[in-house]
Amino acid sequence: MSVKLRLQRHGRKKAPYYHIVAATSTAPRDGRFIERIGFYNPTQVPAQIDIDVDKAVDWLNKGAQPTDTVRAILRYKGVLYKKHLLRGVKKGSFDLETAEAKFAEWQSAHVNSVMDHVKTVEDKKAKAREEEAARYEAKRQERIAAEQAALAASQAEAAVEAAAETAEEVAAEVETPAVEESAAPVAEATEEAPAAESDAPESADDTPKTEA
């Protein structure tokens, strides 16, 4: 019966984490397993991976077949590289100490590359936050400018209306005395008219008759 190195899912919905296990190929995904050799959490940046390199190499040497995801994890953590170094030791290309030194050197370089990747991701996130803050500030300034423009327009309109009302009041005050003065002579003329009529003869019959 073949053995596989695969992931066993745990965690809640939308927040998974995985155990890296050695299990028989007929066992269900989240069922019984032979041995747990590592931990994988893809929700973090960088992904959190903790694996026992020696156990993983031992299972690979026994013929265990990793799934595609587990193979990528093993390559990322240097398990496949260490297996290659140990094969060189068996062939006599170099001794075990040299293999361990080469693996330690690879791990150091790998850690530096991971830190560079983390820095790149953090820089991208910081840049995205700055751009978002700049967009928010630009929208806020546009909103403030629009409010100020609307306030200035309303104030200008109110000033125009106030000026028009003032002009109407001044015009009304100017026109009112002229009407009163023009009405006064009419009244005087009306009062003098009866006096003029009283000086005229009352009728033709009142004229003194001359004796024949």
C-alpha angles and dihedrals in degrees: 000000000000124000124221132199105219146145124273112202124230136159134064130297114302090003106075131164128182141218116218105224142172108232139158116269091242096053118102117256097255095027134094120333136187101228138350113228105171154354131243129190113179096180093080130074110261097023112255109241125173116175137163100236096193093051091047092050090048092053091047090052089051090057102261112158117220122214118243093263093046091047089055090049092049091050090048092052094044097249093129090047092053091048088054091050092050090051087055090051090053090050090050096243090132139344129265094259091056090049091051091048091051091048092049090050090050091049091052092051090045092053090052091050090049091051090049089052091049090050091050092051092047091048090052091050092048091049091049090051091049092049091048091049090049091051091048091049092048091051090047091051091048090051092049091048091050091049091049091048091050091048092049091049092050091048091049091049091049090049091051091049091048091050091049092050091049091050091051091050092050091048091050092050091050096049098046100070091048091058092049093049092049090051094053098066089048090056092048091049090050091052094048095048097080091052091057091050092051092059093058120088112270097228144332092258092069091065109115113253119230121227117250 
